[in-house]
Amino acid sequence: MVGKNVSAVSNKVNTTDEKVEGIMTDFDNKTQIIFTDTPGAVRPFSRSPRSNLLISKAWDALSETDMAIFVLDSVKRLNEEIKGSLIRLKNTKVDPSDQKIIQSIKQQDFDGDDFSKFEMSQEEKNLYSYQIPSILVLNKIDLVSSKKRLKELQNEVEDLCQFDKIFHVSCQTGFGLPALRNFLIERAPLRPWRTNPSVVTFQSEVMRAEDFLKQAIMEKFFDEIPYQVGIKVTGWVPKLTGELRIDFQVDCKHEVQMAMLLGKRGRIMGDMRSRCEQLLTDYYQRPVKCMVSVTVRRNSLQS
């Protein structure tokens, strides 16, 4: 939708662990839309502190948006986790006093010392609270082999949560994306643009580079490597030849993880480094050379 890959993508659940904003600017329609990619709204009943934290981040982001886009895989059946998320979306309402504060911050006229003008009685909150407008996007429509099963999936979803509109799309082929884009442009509220039209994300260059290496690692390892592997950019050197050199440090929880990441004679890490270089070269449209060092974390802190 924004024309560039601005966050890590893999089959591993919760590859996105922080919200990432992508910006689409349409000059013809004088419209700027900011998409917030949140950690997946999954595993709501998990006892993992990390999973619970990511779920909270995903739902907290709703109060800052004008519309929720619930994306589902068209070829998979609904499990209890997704059903719970749909019911939660249906029952989620926006606190009008919180919304006033958010709008004041966006319009840059917020006085952090005076909250009294945003205070509302419980009766007013009940009267003015509202549900976030939401749409359903059924992705991977190109892989659907049975229209009957797709219809059953859609009916099951609508029994749990009502959406303003439903779109069938394929992010791989681009099918259905123009219709989704036009719908969002039509529904965009009138307000000043938040950023320069040339900007496609608020992420820093360093964070994007770290995301690309994370994607390369998670493409190679699915369940074997846990989330505690830390990635940090330690060097950033543009060369006169046009090449960009980026140095990474990857820290592991213990030596077994380090051995898995490196592989025999460093071959596995070499493959992941090459994949990261490919992703970065495609993104920056210039040659990128990556240097990766792998170490074992020497303290007891769990990232």
C-alpha positions as CSV (number, residue, x, y, z in Angstrom):
1,M,0.0,0.0,0.0
2,V,2.9,2.4,0.7
3,G,5.1,1.1,-2.1
4,K,7.9,-0.2,0.1
5,N,8.5,-2.9,2.7
6,V,8.8,-1.0,5.9
7,S,8.7,-3.8,8.5
8,A,10.0,-7.4,8.9
9,V,7.9,-10.1,7.3
10,S,8.1,-13.9,8.1
11,N,5.9,-16.9,8.9
12,K,6.9,-16.6,12.6
13,V,4.2,-15.3,14.9
14,N,4.8,-11.8,16.2
15,T,7.7,-11.0,13.9
16,T,6.4,-7.4,14.4
17,D,7.0,-6.6,18.1
18,E,6.5,-2.8,17.9
19,K,4.0,-0.9,16.0
20,V,5.3,0.4,12.6
21,E,3.7,3.2,10.7
22,G,3.7,3.3,6.9
23,I,2.6,6.4,5.0
24,M,0.7,6.5,1.7
25,T,0.4,9.9,0.0
26,D,-1.9,10.3,-2.9
27,F,-1.4,13.6,-4.7
28,D,-4.3,13.2,-7.1
29,N,-6.8,12.9,-4.3
30,K,-4.8,15.2,-1.9
31,T,-4.9,12.5,0.7
32,Q,-2.4,11.1,3.2
33,I,-3.1,7.8,5.0
34,I,-1.0,6.4,7.8
35,F,-1.1,2.6,8.3
36,T,-0.2,1.3,11.7
37,D,1.2,-2.3,11.5
38,T,0.8,-3.7,15.1
39,P,1.9,-7.0,16.6
40,G,-0.7,-9.6,15.7
41,A,-3.8,-9.8,17.8
42,V,-3.2,-13.5,18.6
43,R,-2.8,-15.8,21.6
44,P,-5.0,-13.7,23.9
45,F,-5.0,-16.6,26.5
46,S,-1.2,-17.2,26.4
47,R,0.6,-17.1,29.8
48,S,3.7,-15.7,28.1
49,P,4.5,-12.2,29.4
50,R,5.9,-11.3,26.0
51,S,2.7,-12.5,24.2
52,N,0.5,-10.6,26.6
53,L,2.6,-7.4,26.2
54,L,2.3,-7.6,22.4
55,I,-1.4,-8.2,22.5
56,S,-1.8,-5.1,24.7
57,K,0.2,-3.0,22.3
58,A,-2.0,-4.1,19.4
59,W,-5.2,-3.2,21.1
60,D,-3.9,0.0,22.6
61,A,-3.1,1.3,19.1
62,L,-6.9,1.2,18.3
63,S,-7.6,4.3,20.2
64,E,-5.2,6.3,18.0
65,T,-6.8,5.3,14.7
66,D,-9.7,6.4,12.6
67,M,-10.4,2.9,11.3
68,A,-9.4,-0.7,12.1
69,I,-8.4,-3.1,9.3
70,F,-8.7,-6.7,10.5
71,V,-6.6,-8.9,8.2
72,L,-7.3,-12.6,7.9
73,D,-5.8,-15.5,6.0
74,S,-8.4,-16.7,3.5
75,V,-7.1,-20.3,3.4
76,K,-7.1,-20.9,7.1
77,R,-9.9,-21.8,9.4
78,L,-10.8,-19.6,12.5
79,N,-9.2,-20.9,15.7
80,E,-10.3,-19.9,19.2
81,E,-7.6,-17.1,19.4
82,I,-8.9,-15.4,16.2
83,K,-12.6,-15.8,17.4
84,G,-11.6,-14.2,20.7
85,S,-10.0,-11.3,18.9
86,L,-13.1,-10.7,16.7
87,I,-15.3,-10.7,19.7
88,R,-13.0,-8.3,21.5
89,L,-13.0,-6.0,18.5
90,K,-16.8,-6.0,18.4
91,N,-16.9,-5.0,22.1
92,T,-14.1,-2.4,22.0
93,K,-15.2,1.2,22.4
94,V,-13.2,4.4,22.3
95,D,-13.1,6.5,25.4
96,P,-14.2,10.0,24.1
97,S,-12.0,11.8,26.7
98,D,-8.9,9.9,25.6
99,Q,-9.8,10.6,21.9
100,K,-9.9,14.3,22.7
101,I,-6.4,14.2,24.1
102,I,-5.1,12.2,21.1
103,Q,-6.6,14.7,18.7
104,S,-5.2,17.6,20.6
105,I,-1.7,16.0,20.5
106,K,-2.1,15.5,16.7
107,Q,-3.1,19.1,16.2
108,Q,-0.1,20.2,18.3
109,D,-2.2,22.3,20.7
110,F,-2.0,20.0,23.7
111,D,-1.1,21.5,27.1
112,G,0.4,18.7,29.1
113,D,-0.3,20.6,32.4
114,D,-4.0,21.0,32.0
115,F,-6.1,17.9,31.7
116,S,-9.3,19.4,33.2
117,K,-10.7,20.4,29.8
118,F,-10.7,16.8,28.7
119,E,-12.5,15.5,31.8
120,M,-16.0,14.0,31.2
121,S,-18.6,12.5,33.5
122,Q,-19.4,8.8,33.3
123,E,-22.7,9.6,31.7
124,E,-21.0,11.7,29.0
125,K,-18.5,8.9,28.4
126,N,-21.4,6.4,28.0
127,L,-23.2,8.7,25.6
128,Y,-20.3,9.7,23.4
129,S,-18.2,6.5,23.4
130,Y,-18.2,4.7,20.1
131,Q,-16.9,1.7,18.2
132,I,-13.9,2.2,15.9
133,P,-15.1,1.8,12.2
134,S,-13.7,-1.5,11.0
135,I,-13.2,-3.4,7.7
136,L,-12.3,-7.0,7.1
137,V,-9.6,-7.8,4.6
138,L,-9.4,-11.5,3.5
139,N,-5.9,-11.9,2.2
140,K,-4.4,-14.6,0.0
141,I,-7.5,-14.8,-2.1
142,D,-5.4,-16.2,-5.0
143,L,-4.8,-19.4,-3.0
144,V,-8.5,-20.1,-2.3
145,S,-9.6,-23.2,-4.1
146,S,-13.1,-23.4,-2.8
147,K,-15.5,-20.5,-3.0
148,K,-17.9,-22.4,-0.7
149,R,-15.3,-22.6,2.0
150,L,-14.5,-18.9,1.6
151,K,-18.2,-18.0,1.9
152,E,-18.4,-20.2,5.1
153,L,-15.4,-18.4,6.5
154,Q,-16.8,-15.0,5.8
155,N,-20.2,-16.0,7.3
156,E,-18.5,-17.3,10.4
157,V,-16.5,-14.0,10.8
158,E,-19.7,-11.9,10.4
159,D,-21.5,-13.9,13.0
160,L,-18.8,-12.8,15.5
161,C,-18.2,-9.2,14.4
162,Q,-19.9,-6.9,12.0
163,F,-17.7,-4.9,9.6
164,D,-18.4,-1.8,7.5
165,K,-17.1,-3.5,4.4
166,I,-15.3,-6.7,3.4
167,F,-12.5,-6.9,0.8
168,H,-11.0,-9.9,-0.9
169,V,-7.3,-9.2,-1.8
170,S,-4.0,-10.8,-2.6
171,C,-1.0,-8.8,-1.4
172,Q,1.2,-11.1,-3.5
173,T,-0.5,-10.4,-6.8
174,G,-2.1,-7.0,-6.0
175,F,-5.6,-8.2,-6.6
176,G,-8.2,-6.1,-4.8
177,L,-5.7,-3.6,-3.4
178,P,-6.9,-0.7,-5.7
179,A,-10.5,-1.1,-4.4
180,L,-9.2,-1.1,-0.8
181,R,-7.0,1.9,-1.4
182,N,-9.9,3.9,-3.0
183,F,-12.2,3.0,-0.1
184,L,-9.7,4.3,2.4
185,I,-9.2,7.5,0.5
186,E,-12.9,8.2,0.3
187,R,-13.2,7.6,4.1
188,A,-10.2,9.7,5.1
189,P,-11.2,12.6,7.4
190,L,-10.2,16.2,6.6
191,R,-7.2,17.2,8.6
192,P,-3.6,18.5,8.0
193,W,-1.1,16.0,6.7
194,R,1.3,14.6,9.4
195,T,4.5,14.5,7.3
196,N,6.3,15.3,4.1
197,P,4.8,13.4,1.1
198,S,8.2,11.8,0.4
199,V,8.3,10.0,3.8
200,V,7.0,6.4,3.8
201,T,7.7,5.5,7.4
202,F,8.6,7.1,10.7
203,Q,11.1,4.3,11.4
204,S,14.8,5.3,11.6
205,E,17.2,3.9,9.0
206,V,18.9,1.9,11.8
207,M,15.6,0.3,12.9
208,R,14.8,-0.6,9.3
209,A,18.2,-2.3,8.8
210,E,17.7,-4.2,12.1
211,D,14.3,-5.3,10.9
212,F,15.7,-6.7,7.7
213,L,18.3,-8.8,9.5
214,K,15.6,-10.0,11.8
215,Q,13.5,-11.0,8.8
216,A,16.4,-12.9,7.3
217,I,16.9,-14.8,10.6
218,M,13.3,-15.7,11.0
219,E,13.0,-16.9,7.4
220,K,15.8,-19.4,8.1
221,F,14.7,-20.4,11.6
222,F,11.0,-20.8,12.6
223,D,10.7,-22.4,16.1
224,E,14.3,-23.1,16.8
225,I,15.5,-19.6,17.5
226,P,13.5,-17.7,20.2
227,Y,12.6,-14.0,20.3
228,Q,15.4,-13.2,22.8
229,V,18.0,-12.9,20.1
230,G,19.0,-9.3,20.1
231,I,20.0,-7.4,16.9
232,K,21.9,-4.1,17.0
233,V,23.5,-1.9,14.3
234,T,27.0,-1.0,15.4
235,G,28.3,0.6,12.2
236,W,27.0,2.6,9.3
237,V,29.6,3.6,6.6
238,P,28.6,5.0,3.2
239,K,31.5,4.6,0.8
240,L,32.6,6.9,-2.1
241,T,31.9,4.0,-4.5
242,G,28.2,4.2,-3.6
243,E,28.3,1.1,-1.5
244,L,26.8,1.1,2.0
245,R,28.4,-1.0,4.8
246,I,26.3,-1.9,7.8
247,D,27.8,-3.7,10.8
248,F,25.5,-5.7,13.0
249,Q,25.9,-7.3,16.4
250,V,23.7,-10.3,17.2
251,D,23.6,-11.4,20.8
252,C,22.3,-14.9,21.9
253,K,21.0,-16.2,25.1
254,H,23.6,-19.1,25.2
255,E,26.2,-20.8,23.1
256,V,23.8,-23.4,21.7
257,Q,21.9,-20.6,20.0
258,M,25.1,-19.0,18.7
259,A,26.2,-22.3,17.2
260,M,22.8,-22.8,15.5
261,L,22.9,-19.2,14.0
262,L,26.5,-19.6,12.8
263,G,26.2,-23.1,11.4
264,K,29.2,-25.2,10.2
265,R,32.0,-22.8,9.3
266,G,29.6,-19.9,9.5
267,R,27.6,-21.1,6.5
268,I,24.1,-20.5,7.9
269,M,25.0,-17.0,9.1
270,G,26.5,-16.4,5.7
271,D,23.2,-17.3,4.0
272,M,21.3,-15.0,6.3
273,R,23.8,-12.2,5.8
274,S,23.4,-12.6,2.0
275,R,19.6,-12.5,2.3
276,C,19.8,-9.3,4.5
277,E,22.1,-7.7,1.9
278,Q,19.5,-8.6,-0.8
279,L,16.7,-7.0,1.2
280,L,18.7,-3.9,1.9
281,T,19.9,-3.5,-1.7
282,D,16.3,-3.7,-3.0
283,Y,15.2,-1.2,-0.4
284,Y,17.9,1.4,-0.8
285,Q,18.6,0.8,-4.5
286,R,22.3,0.8,-3.9
287,P,24.9,-1.9,-3.1
288,V,24.9,-2.9,0.6
289,K,27.5,-4.9,2.4
290,C,26.7,-6.4,5.8
291,M,29.1,-7.5,8.5
292,V,27.6,-9.6,11.3
293,S,29.2,-10.5,14.6
294,V,27.5,-13.0,16.9
295,T,28.1,-13.0,20.7
296,V,26.6,-14.7,23.8
297,R,24.8,-12.4,26.2
298,R,26.9,-12.1,29.4
299,N,24.2,-10.8,31.8
300,S,21.0,-12.3,33.1
301,L,18.7,-9.6,31.7
302,Q,16.0,-11.0,29.4
303,S,15.3,-8.7,26.4
